[in-house]
Amino acid sequence: MLLSGLAGVYAQSIAPFQKGDRIAFVGNSITCGGHYHSYIWLYYMTRFPDQRIDIFNEGVGGDVAEMIYQRLDKVFEHEPTVVTLSFGMNDVGYMDFRKPGADTIARNRVEKACRDYALIEEVYKKYPEVRKILIGSSPYDETSRFNKVAFPGKNTPILEIVDFLNARARENQWGFVDFNRPMVAINQWEQAEDSMYTLCGKDRIHPSTDGHLVMAYLFLKAQGLAGKPVADIRIDGAGKKVTRSDNCRVSDLSVSDNLTFTYEAKSLPYPIDTSYYDNEKHTQADALSVIPFMDEMNYEGLSVSGLSDGYYGLTIGGEFIGRFTARELERGINMALLQNTPQYKQAMKIRQMNEERWLKERKMREFYWVEYNLMRKTGMLWACNEAAVDTLRKYRPHDIFLQWNGDLWLQYMHKGIREDCVNEQQDLVNQIYEQNKPIPLRIEIKKFTDL
């Protein structure tokens, strides 16, 4: 209830994406290496399979507002119909929070970030046909006790930037959603039971995969998509009739010793990922304990009343799914929780392809990091020649980030390799939108005569 209230207070209405939309998510490393925009796209891939959209990762690690402004030309090369913007984590600094006068330093940094934002806004306004969404940054977690807080007081100036963006969105009648306050609220609520809990990753900065699902949930909720079911089927077994069929078609109902019907869904369930990434201690599925995602965003309901007491087997598409009591079926089950259904297995394939697409895109973002953080400063931006390679060799031994990202820059420095990577991503998206269409399934509910 607290989270729902915060999400409503700190979000402006954001129009849902429409068929044909091209959305560029612009930000820093939280966008570059994070999943939230990929999870949002996966929701649209499964919920609206006939309404293709395209989403582009325009995050660069370490970026502040000034650096984002300097690279907006690349953002608009995507010809977006929607652009988002998030910054703040890097803008307020890091080590200065350990120094005397940290509040004054942070205030000056916030003022600079707001001045630099004004330049971004000028560019955004040159594209009046493009919808804009400002995003309040996810928080720096100052309350978890899993280790020492390295930068005490850091989230306060981040919140000042969040509130500034909220005000600018209102002034311009743009969309806005705040990730910060709802995530802080979840952290503090959970930390009352587990003092080492956090959505904000091992460094208190970069949300782990459960944090990114929370961010995706907050964004989708701001788009008004909460409460819209994958499907909702209600059958009166005694009356032998379908009383509800939201977002699906139910036909050929037969009620005798068994109850059978054909289920033609318009959507697939959202496939929850239980995998671990980068030695994280959290999975996407862990977010389900702190947000009502399954109830609000992923409800594929099946309810059958009028059955005699006893146990019933549920079979979908010829595959036995599970056993339920008459009371459970009357109360209603969420088929999206059943990961062995044919429709869930189909959705998992979509998730796997989308994850592969995300990984290819995310790796190539490190090429852009080297371009913006080294080649621009040395006059070698987009040169991608032997002189640029020499520049990398010169500076790499002294910069840990170049040591991390240099090999990926070398991999993608050739334009043809980058084009191949983009084409591979597009091929995956094309496959996704070919394979994400639900198929008719025969559902059978049969009473067990012996146990």
N, C-alpha and C positions, 0 to 999 in steps of 0.2 A: 504493500500500500504506500509506503514511504517512497519507494522508487517510482511508482506510477505518478505520484504527486509531483516529484521533482522533475520527471521527464516532461510533464505537462507545463510546468511553470517556466522551465528554461529551454523551451523549444518553440519556434514559430512554425506555422503551417508550411510544410514542404509538399509540393505537388508530387504525387507518384510519378515515376518514370513512365514514358509512353513508348509504344512501338517505334523503333527507329532512332531513339535517343542515343546520343554519343556523350558520355559523361567522363570528364577528366577530374580525377581526385588529386588536388594539388596540396603538397605539404612537405614535411621533413621526413626523418627516418621512420617515424611511426606510421607514415603512409607508405614510404618506400619499401620497408621490410615487413610491413604488417598485413594482416589478412582482412581487415574489416570491410574494405571495398570489394574484395573477392567474395566474402560471405554474403554481402548485399547482392552481388551479381548472381551468386548461386541461388539465392532466394528467388530472384526474378526468373532464372533459368527453369526452375522447377515449378514455380507458382503460375507463371505466365509463359508457357512453352511456345505459344504462337506469336508472341510479341517480342521479337529480338531487340535487344539493346546491346551497346558496346561500351565497356568501361576501360579507362586507361589510367595506369598508375603513373602519376606525375609527382611522386615524392623523391626527394634527394636528401640523403642523410646529412645532418648538421646544418641544414638550411635555417636561416632567419628570414624575416620579411624582406630585407634588402636583397638577399640572394634570390629569393623567389621572384621578385620584380625583374631581376636581370635575365631571367630565363623564360619569361612568359611567351616569347615568340614560339618556342617549341610546344608549349601547351596548346596554343591556338592552331598549330599545324594539324592537330587532330580534327579540326573543324567541329568542335564540340557544340552540342545544343545545351549542355549543362556544365558548369564549372563549379567546383567546391574550393574552399581555401581553409587551411588550418596551419597555424604557427603559434609560437610562444614558448615551447619547451627550451629551445636553444637561445631565444632572444633575451631571456632574463638572466642568462649566464649560469655558471656552475661554481667555480672556485671562489668567486667573490663572496659567496654566502658564508665563508669561513673567516672573512676579514672584518675588522672594525668598520663601521659605517656601511654595512651591507645594505641596509634599507635605502639609503640615499643612492647607492650604486644601482640597485634594482629599479628604483624610481626613474633614474635617468635612462636605463635600458628600456623600460616600458615606454617612456616618451619617445625614444628613438624608433622603437618598433611601430608605434602608432603613426609617426611621421612617414616611415617607409611604407606602411600600409596604404597611406594616402596615394602613393604612386601606383600601387597595385590597383586601387579602386579606379583611378583615372583610366588605366588600361581596360579594366573590366567594363567600364561604362562605354568604351568605344564599340562594344558588341552588345547593343541593346536587345538583340534578338536572342541572346544566350541567357538562360536562366542561371542565377547565382545562388549558391548556398554557402554560408559561412559556418565553420565548425569550431566550437570551443574545444581547445586541446584536452586530451586525456590528462589526468593529474600526475604530478610528482607525489608519490606516496610518502608522507612524512610520519605516519602513525604505526605502520607495521614494525614489529620488533625482531624480524628475522636477522637483521644486522644493524650496525650503527647508521643513523641517518647522516649521509655525507653532506647534504646541503640543506640545513634547517632553514625554514622560511621560504623555500623556493616556490611552493605552490601558491603563495599569496599573490605575488606579482603575475603569475600565470593567470590567476583568476581576474586580475585587473584587465589583462588583454582579452580574456573571454568576455567580460562585461562590455568592453569597448567594441568588440566585434558584434555583440548582440545589439548595441545601440546603433552601429552603422547599418546593420541589416534592417532594423526597424526604419531608419531614416530613408533607406533606399528601397524599402519594400521587397527585400530579398529574403530568402529562407535562412533559418538559423537553427542549429541544434547544439546543445552543450553536452559534451561527454564528461566534463570535469566533475561537476557537483554530484550527478548520480553515481559515478564510479567511486567518489570519495564516500558517499553515503553507504554504498555496498561494502566497501573496505572496512569502514568503522563498525558497521553492524556485525560483520563476520568476525572482526578482530575482538569483539566482546567475548566470543567463545574461543577463538584461536588467535592469539596475539601475533602470530607470524603469518597470517593470511594476507594476501595481496593479489589484486588483478594486474599489478603494474610491473610484473617481471622481476628478474633477478637483480636489476639495477635500479628499481623503483621508477624507471623512466619508460621503458618499452613494454607495453602490455603483452602478457602471454596470450596464448590462443584463446583461452576462456575470456580474457579481457576484450579481445577483438570481437568475439561473438556478442558480448555485452554492447560494444560500440555499434555493431551492425543492428542489434535489436533497437537501440535508442534511435538510430537513424530511420529504420523502417517504421517505428512507432510514430515518429514525427511526420512521416508520410501518410499517416492514417491507416496503416495496414494491419494494425492489431484487431483481433476479433474476426478476421476474414478467414474462414476455414479452407483447408485443402479440399475437403468435402464434408458433408454432414448428411448421413442417411438415417432415417427413422422409419421403422416398419411396424405396423400393427399386425402381429401374427394372428391374433384371434380374428380380426376383421379382414385379414388377407389383403391388406392394402398398404401402399407406400404413403406415409404422411408427410415426409420431408425428403428433399433431394437437392441440397444446396451445392452449387458448383459441380454438379455431376448429373448423370442420367441413369435412372434405375428402370429396368424393363424386364419383361418375361418373368415376373414374380410367380412362383409356384409354392404353395403351402399344402403339404400333405403330411407324411411322416417326417419329411425333411422340408426345410425352407431354402429355396434357391432363387437366385436372380442374377441378372447381368448388370455389372457395375461399369459404367463408362465415365471415368473421371476427366475433368478439365485440367487438373494439376497433378503433380507428383508430390509426395511428402518431401520435406527438407531432410536430407541425409546428414545426420550428426556424425562428426568425426571424433573417433576415440583414440587417434594416433598422437604420439608425442613427437615434438619437433625440437631440434637443437638442444637436446638434453634438458628440456623443460620438465618441470614437475606437474604441469597442468595440461589438460587436453581441452579441446573445444567443448566436449561434453560436460566438463566440470562447471561451465557457466549455467547449466540448467538448474543447479541448486540455488542460484541467486537471482534469476530472472524467470518470469513466467512465459518463456519462449514457446514451450510445447502447447500450452493452453491458448495463448494469444496468437501465435504465428504458425503453428504446426499441428493443427487439430484436424485429423481425418476420422471423423466420428462414425460409428456404427452402433445403432441402438435398435433392439428388437423387443417389443413387449408382447405379452399374451402367451408366453411359452410356459409349459408346465415345469414345475421344479425339477431340477436335475442338472446333469452336466452335458454340455454340447461341444462338439468339435467344429472348429471353423476351418474350412478349406477354401483357398482362393487360387483360381487358375489351375486347379488340379493338385495344388500343393497343400498338405496339412500344415496349418499355422499354429494352432494351440487349442487348449480346452478352457471353457468358460462356464460359469454357472448361469442359470436363467436370470438370476438377480443381476449379475454383472452385465449381461447383455441388455437387460432392460435399462440399467443405469447408463449404459453406453461405454464403449471402449474406444480408445484412440489408436487407430491402426498405425499411425505414424510412429508409435512406440514399439511396434512389432517389426524388427529388422529382418525377419525372414519372409516377408510378403513379396510377391513378384514386383509390385510397384516400388517398394523400398529398394529392392535389389537393382531395379532400373535406375532409380535416383542415385544410388551409390556409384554407378558407372559414370553418371554425369559429374558427380563430385570429384571422382578420380581424374577425369579429363580436365576439369576446371582447375584442379590443384596443379596438374602438370603445366597448364597454361600460365598459372600464377608464378610458378617457379621459373619458367623461361623469362617472363617479363621482369621478375624481381632481380634475376641475375644481371640482365642487361642494364638495369638502373645503376649498377655500380660502374659501368662504363661512363655514364653521364656524371656520376660523382667525381671521377677523376678529371673529366673535361672541365667541370665547373670549378673544382677546388684546386686544381693544379694547372691545367692547360690554359685556362682563362687568365690566371695571374701571371703566367710566363709568356703570354702572347702567342700561344700555340693552339688556341681554341679551334677545334675541328680540323686541325692540320692532319693528324693521323698519319704521319710519315716517320721516316727514320729519325729526324730531328726531335719529333715528339717522343719517340722511344728513348732517345738519349736523355731527354728531360726527365722522363720517368726514372731512368736508371740513376740520375744525379740526385733526385730528391727522395727516392724510395727508402734508402737505408735509414733516413732520419725521421720517417713519418709512419707510425704504426698503421694508419688507415690506408696509406698507399701500399704497405706490405700486404694488407688484407685484400685490397681491391685491384692491385696492379695486374694480376694474372687475368682477371676478367676484362680489364681494359685491353690487354694484349689480345685477348680472344675476340673482342668485338670491335677493335680498331678499324678493321676492314669493312667498308660500307656494305659489301655483298653479304658478309656474315650477319650483320645486323638486319639486313633485308630478309635473309633466310629465316632468322629468328622470328621476325614479325610475321612472315608468311606461315611459319609453323604454328604460331599462336592463332592466326586466323583460321587455319585448317582445323585446329582443335575446336574453335568456337563454331565453325560450320558443322562439324560432326555433332557437337552438343545439341545444336538446334535441329539436327536431323533425328537424333535419338532420344530427345526429351519429351516426345509426344506420348501421353498415356494410351494404353491399349485396352479394349474391352476385356473384362475379366468375369468369369462365372464364379459367384460366391455361393457356397453351400454351408448351411448350419444344420448339423445332424445330431440328434440326441443319442447319447451313449446308453445302450440297453444293459450293459454290464461293465463293471469297473475292476 
